Amino acid sequence: MDKKIRDIMTPDPVGVYYDQTLAETARVMRDAGVGAVLVVNGDSLSGVVTDRDLVVRGLAEGAGPDSPVGPVCSAKLVGVDADAGVAEAQRLMGENAVRRLPVIDDGQIVGIVSIGDLAASGTEDHSPLAEVSKAEPNT
């Protein structure tokens, strides 16, 4: 039976405000031990920003650590229902070329599922991606 996304997601996603700085966002990620956070502008979700976005879209393009995070977030939002199967998340990630999806339950974002979560949930316990995904982070 296909596992549900709610069974493998990381619950309680971390967020930052659109006008918070790149440096503040990096510290939030570090302190929470995550590689992606939601970006909120007022009462609405503006996008997702990853550690890679901070470097590639931010610092490498000349933004300083005091620049706002909002402009570097991925604004194309694709989410998955918490009761969807793993195969649905894999399909959405592939079609949209994303590695993380916000998880939605009853109209609210309740988690994030990553490509690593999908790999670690599979039946192939010894795939390289599954092994790396199950390892403790090296902080």
C-alpha positions in Angstrom: 0.0 0.0 0.0 1.3 3.5 -0.9 2.3 5.5 2.1 0.5 8.9 2.5 2.5 12.1 2.4 1.4 12.9 6.0 3.3 9.8 7.1 6.7 10.9 5.7 6.6 14.8 5.6 8.4 17.1 7.9 5.6 18.7 10.0 5.4 22.3 11.2 7.3 24.0 8.4 9.5 27.0 9.3 8.8 30.3 7.8 10.3 33.8 7.4 8.8 37.1 6.3 9.3 38.5 2.8 11.4 41.4 4.1 13.6 39.4 6.4 17.2 39.5 5.3 19.2 36.7 3.6 21.4 36.5 6.7 18.4 36.2 9.0 16.9 33.5 6.8 20.2 31.6 6.8 20.3 31.7 10.6 16.7 30.5 10.8 17.5 27.6 8.5 20.7 26.8 10.5 18.9 26.9 13.9 16.0 24.8 12.7 18.2 22.3 10.8 16.3 22.7 7.6 17.3 23.5 4.0 14.1 25.3 3.0 11.6 27.7 4.6 8.3 29.2 3.6 8.3 32.9 2.7 5.2 34.9 3.9 4.2 38.3 2.7 1.5 39.8 4.9 -1.1 37.0 5.3 -0.2 35.1 2.2 2.4 32.6 1.2 4.8 34.2 -1.3 7.0 31.1 -2.0 9.7 28.8 -0.7 13.4 29.7 -0.4 16.1 27.1 -0.1 19.7 27.3 1.1 20.7 27.0 -2.6 18.4 29.9 -3.5 20.2 32.1 -0.9 23.5 31.4 -2.6 22.6 31.1 -6.3 19.8 33.7 -6.6 21.0 35.9 -3.8 24.7 36.1 -3.0 26.0 35.0 -6.4 23.8 37.7 -8.1 25.2 40.4 -5.9 22.6 40.6 -3.2 24.2 41.3 0.2 23.4 39.5 3.5 21.2 42.5 4.4 19.1 42.1 1.2 15.5 41.0 1.7 14.8 37.3 1.1 11.5 37.7 -0.8 13.0 38.5 -4.2 15.1 35.3 -4.2 12.4 32.9 -3.2 10.8 30.4 -5.7 7.5 32.0 -6.3 6.1 29.1 -8.4 4.3 27.2 -5.6 3.3 23.6 -6.1 1.8 21.7 -3.2 0.6 18.2 -2.4 -2.3 17.1 -0.3 -1.4 15.4 3.0 -3.5 12.4 2.0 -1.9 12.0 -1.4 0.3 9.0 -2.0 4.0 9.1 -2.4 3.6 8.4 -6.2 1.6 11.7 -6.5 4.4 13.7 -4.9 7.0 12.0 -7.1 4.9 12.9 -10.1 4.5 16.6 -9.0 8.2 16.9 -8.3 9.2 15.5 -11.6 6.7 17.6 -13.7 7.6 20.8 -11.9 11.4 20.2 -11.4 11.2 20.9 -7.7 12.8 19.0 -4.8 10.4 20.1 -2.0 6.6 20.4 -1.9 4.5 22.2 0.8 2.0 19.8 2.2 -1.6 21.0 2.4 -4.3 19.7 4.7 -7.7 21.4 4.9 -6.4 24.5 3.2 -3.4 24.9 5.6 0.2 24.2 5.0 1.1 21.5 7.6 4.5 20.3 6.4 7.1 20.0 3.7 8.0 16.8 1.8 11.4 16.5 0.1 12.9 14.3 -2.5 14.9 12.8 0.4 11.8 12.0 2.3 10.4 10.2 -0.7 13.6 8.2 -1.1 13.7 7.2 2.5 10.1 6.1 2.4 10.6 3.6 -0.4 10.9 -0.1 -0.4 14.5 0.1 -1.8 16.2 0.3 1.6 19.7 0.3 0.2 19.5 2.9 -2.6 22.2 5.5 -2.3 19.7 8.4 -2.0 17.7 6.5 0.7 20.9 5.9 2.7 22.0 9.5 2.5 18.5 10.7 3.3 18.3 8.5 6.4 21.7 9.7 7.8 21.9 12.2 10.6 22.8 15.7 9.4 26.4 16.7 9.9 26.1 20.1 11.6 
